[in-house]
Amino acid sequence: MYADEICRMMVWSRGTGPASHDDAEHGSDPLTREWLVTNGLGGYASGTISGAVTRRFHGLLISALPAPLGRTMMLSDLSARVITSDGKVVQVGGQEPWLDDSAAQVIDLAEFRLEAGLPVWRYEGAGMMFERRLLLPHGQNTVHVTYTLLKGEGPVQIELQPWVNFRPHEGALDRPVAGPYALTVIEDRYELASPSDLPPLRLKVQGTRAEFRIDSARLRNVRYRIEQSRGYDAVGEFYSPGRFGLELPVSGSVTLVASTEPWETINALSTEEVQRAERKRRTRLLLAAAPEVRSGPPAELILGADQFLITPAGRVEDAARARAAGDEVRTVIAGYHWFTDWGRDTMISLEGLTLVTGRHTEAGYILRTFAHYVKDGLIPNMFPEGKNDGLYHTADATLWFFHALDRYLTYTGDRETLRLVLPTLIDIVEHHTRGTRFGIGVDPKDGLVRQGEEGYQLTWMDAKVGDYVVTPRRGKAVEINALWYNALRLIERWVREAEGDGAARRYGAAAEQAKASFNRRFWSDELGYLYDVLDGERGDDDAFRPNQIFAISLPHPVLDAARWKGIVDQVKARLWTPVGLRSLAPGHPDYKPKYFGDLRARDMAYHQGTVWGWLMGPFIDAWLKVYPADLAGARSLLEGFTPHLDEACA
């Protein structure tokens, strides 16, 4: 049993006519629906199911290269066309009009599906049926794009034309194509290089003999419609060195391999072997999880989770250091396409990505990796693209580290990792107690953590427009103090186990002070809920936000139990939606009902009403503390996510 037999999902099939406005509005337009394949290094391939590029991040090979290069667009597109016996050109798959050969007949997209999370296209027309598959071998900056002639009257002549524009994946589109490109040919191997520090793009055809015809070409005025709608530069260009020509029989397959890896790596496995290896790897991912989540939507989530766990290809020195100590470097990409690894996102998602899925060894790697980077009592907030050093402007990521470690120990019982990181945890608490960077520190008057420095966004509500921090939340934020209390109770237990009651006593005393102050100061009898921030620039902030749910949801809830139900019921009534919690309750002057528009408009709405799916987990944890017998009700809160899997990227 393979993963593609367990997890096969139809995403799109051709209807009776062209896509309509309603199709676009409801996510069924192949120009608006997107796919993503990753390689375990931070690299990826991504695009629309139609084949059109609409984001600057769309391409068939975005390689994760060592710092300072970072993730780089190496193969932008690949066009395929059939040359019929009478000389007519038939294009396989339509693209944007400015990419199409206006004289060509088009074999249209008939179906798009995912098999074990991997994209499969089927094209039908002109008496032919083609299938296209795309795969990135795990741990390599390589892509295999395979075309199979499923039906036809006989062998066909087909041409494959690669298009490139080497650039940082988030780089400007409106600059000319880097060049001049130099093509080197050695037997059946082709290398395309630019005058830069980038490695060459290595190209090879597998499955049949192909002849390369040098025919340099440029495509100008390639318009990226999503970039345009968001107010960014939106017109770019591609370059092609030529075309691979070959004969493809019915039931025959041909693969274009593109890579920045050495030829020894590229040639080690055939496409068929790469496909089998990846199917087996994905099957192992499913089998590592509990039996009840190996099929249907849970299986899709397990395979989706795999996209975010990476060995950061850019941090070569860190990887060497870890391996010398018998360990490995692992981290979590906060999101595709443009996010790198963020400490906060890593710690919040660790349980779902690694522990529920049975990937306990990788969870340990991740925790030890971040422990190594602790500086001044803080774990990194993020690692910028192409950089080795992290940025530390976060007040909550380090406290989430305690929670993630606790969940890891619950699943694994790995006391050795606890022994290794306990001195670091003690150092973290010491730095917070006496005060550390960005104004983060405990107020000795009440034992609560305050944070804030002009120009920095330190909580998860971290949108910033230019120099303007949209939700600064300077002061004593409610979730920061819920996390602080939880961390104090955890280290109290861990120190007691390691060093005895005497050493642990001061952590217990700090926790008691924090809890008493929290319940006295954050709770408002008048409002019937918790302030979002105390002692802020404008006093106490009474905005009704989801952050207060963490005072209930964490393993050591800081809020008195008598107040749980009122908050949970209000969050359900005012913030809950079928796909997450609103970040701000409707009715507040700053509430934004929609997240759309250019960068400024979107960032202004990012945490001012926009719904966040990750908050559903803590909310259900809190719900079950208030309504422990209502498992059916808890499940019903999640029902909106299942149809959403067919509309959005996992």
Secondary structure, DSSP 4 states (H G I P E B T S, - for coil): --HHHH-EEEEEE--SS---HHHHHTT--TTT-EEEEE-SSS-EEEEETTS---STT-EEEEEEETTTTEEEEEE-EEEEEEE-TTS-EEEES---GGGS-TT-EEEEEEEEEEETTEEEEEEEETTEEEEEEEE--TTSSEEEEEEEEEE-SS-EEEEEEEEB--EETTS-SSSPPP---EEEEETTEEEEE-SSSSPPEEEEEESS--EEEEEEEEEEEEE-HHHHHTTS--EEEEEEEEEEEEEE-TT-EEEEEEESS-HHHHHTS-HHHHHHHHHHHHHHHHHHS-GGGSSHHHHHHHHHHHTTEE--TT-HHHHHHHHHTT----EEB-STTT--BBHHHHHHHHIIIIITTT-HHHHHHHHHHHHHT-BTTB--SB--TT-SS-B---SSHHHHHHHHHHHHHHHH--HHHHHHHHHHHHHHHHHHHH--GGG-EE-TTT--EEB--TT---SS---EETTEESS---BEEHHHHHHHHHHHHHHHHHHHHHH-HHHHHHHHHHHHHHHHHHHHHTEETTTTEE-SEEEETTEEE----GGGGHHHHSSS--S-GGGHHHHHHHHHHHTEETTEEESS-TTSTT--S---SSHHHHHHHTTTT-EEGGGHHHHHHHHHHHSTT-HHHHHHHTTTHHHHHTTS--
